[in-house]
Amino acid sequence: MEKTTLEIAMDMKKAINHAIAAHIENPKSPEDAIRFWDKKTPYVIHPIWCGMTLLTETKLPEDIRLPGYQALIWHDVLEDTNLSLPDGTDAVVARLVGEMTFASFKEEQELIDSKEDLIKLLKLYDKTSILLDATWMKDEKWKNLVDYTLKLRQFVLDTYGDLNIVKIAGAVCIRR
């Protein structure tokens, strides 16, 4: 059954509120509650940006956008907070969050090729968002993240077409 606009909006509200509770009130460490560039901006802007940006992809069908945005909003909850996913989380969303959860960036880079196409798409939102405020990164770490993001970008371009996130990633993936 297709969701109404009100149902989608209420799901968004619940997803965002849970992400705020997780990242602001229940981080595993103080660093998990803030963005590194200014050590003040709430971390939760990152997963919310990812989820909301996916929802603006007019070229993607609803069956990707709706579970995808929720997975993106909650993609760091299991890694960085002391909360679990909310009770009643859709099984598809929970699976996507689980598939996006890695012990480290190195592990992610090693395992990403074995993941389904949708996980690679979602990870492009994640990495592009990180690059938007990663001014704190040293050159080697920046280059590694840019190279990885460009790899994801090419995969998404080849698989899903010229999405907005492909354009955004191309604009932020600059060499220093």
N, C-alpha and C positions, 0 to 999 in steps of 0.2 A: 504494500500500500504506500502510495506516494505521500510524503510529508507536506503539510501546509506551511506557508510562510511563518505563521505564528509558532508552529511546532519546531521549525528550524531555529527560529530566534530564541525560543525557550531552551532548546538544546545548547545553543551557543552560550547563553547566559550561564547555564549549569557548568559547561565545560570551562569557561573562563573563570568562574568563581572557584572551581576546584583547583585550577592551575594557580590562581592567586593564593589560595589557602596552602597549597603544597609548597610553592616557592618562597612565599613571604613568611608564613607562619610555621612551616615545618621543614626548612632546609636541613640537609645533613651537616652542613658547615656554614658559617657566615658568608663565605665566598660563593656559595650556591644560591644566595639570595640577591646578588648584585651583578651588574655587567662590569667587566674588568676595566673598560676604558676610562670610566670616571669614578668607579667604586661607590656609586650612589644610585644610579638608575636601576630600578627593580629588574631583576633577571627575567621576570615573567613577560617583559615586552618581547623577548625573543620567540618563545613558543606561540604567543598570540599573533605576532607578525606572520609567522610561518603559516598558521592555520587560516588567518584572514586573507593572506595573499593567495593561497590555494583556492579559496572560495571565489576569487575574482577571475579564475581561469575559465573564460567562456567557451573555450575549445574542449574542455574536459566534461565528460558526462557526470550527472549527479551521483551515480553509483561509485565514482572515484572521489568526487569533491566532498560529499557528506561524511563518509567514514574517514577520509583522508584528513580533513581539517581537524576533526576531533583527535585523531592519532597525533597530528602535529602539535596541537595544543598540549597534549599530555606526554609527548615523546621523551621529556626529561624527568618526568615525575618519578619513575622507578630508579633512575640513575642518581638523581641529585636531591631527593627529598625523602622524608620518613613516612610519606603517605603512599597508599596503594591507589589503584584506579577506583573510581566510585563504584559502589554497589550497583549492579544492574548495567554495567558498561556492556555495550554491544560486543558480541564475541568477535566480530571482524575487527572492530577498533582495538580491542584488547590484544588480538593477535598481531596487528600492525605495530602497536606500541612495543610488544615483546620482540618483534623482529627488528625494530629500530634501536633496541637497547644493546649496547656493547660495553665491555669492561674498560675499553680504552679506544682512542682514535686509531691507534695502530691496529688493534683487533678489527675495528670497523673496516679499515682499508684492506686488510687481508681477507675478510669474509664477504665484502659487498658484492663481488661478482657472483657468489652463490645465492644471492637473494633474488626474490621475484622482482619483476619490473617496477611494480608499484612502490616498493621500498626504495629503490634507486630514485624514483621521482620524488618521493617525500624527503629523502636525504638531500636532494638538490635544494629544496627550500631551506632546510636546516643549515647547510653549509653556506649558502648565499647570505642568509641572515647574519651568520657569525662574521662573515667578511665585511658586512656593512659597518660594524663598529670595532673591528679588530685592529685598531691603530696601535694597541699595546703590544702586538705580536712582534717578536724579533724576526729578522729577514728570513732565516731558514724555516721557521715555523710557518710564516706567511706563505712562502713559496710552496711548501708541502701542501698547505690547505688550498692554495690556488690551483695547483696541479690536480689535486683530487677533485676539486669542484669542477674544473674544466672537463675532466673525464666523465663525471656525472652529467654535466651539461650536454656533452656530445651524445651520450646514451639517450638522454631525454629528448633531444632534438631528433635523433634517428627514430625513436620509438613513438613519441607522442606529438612530434611536430614543433613548430615555432611558437611555443607558449610564452606567456609574459615572463615566467621565471627564467626561461632560456635567455631572453633579452636582458633581464636584470643581472643574471649571473655573468653574462658576457661583459656587461658594463663595469662590474666590480672586480672581476678577475684580472687585475693588472699586475704587472711585474714591478717590483720596487727596485 
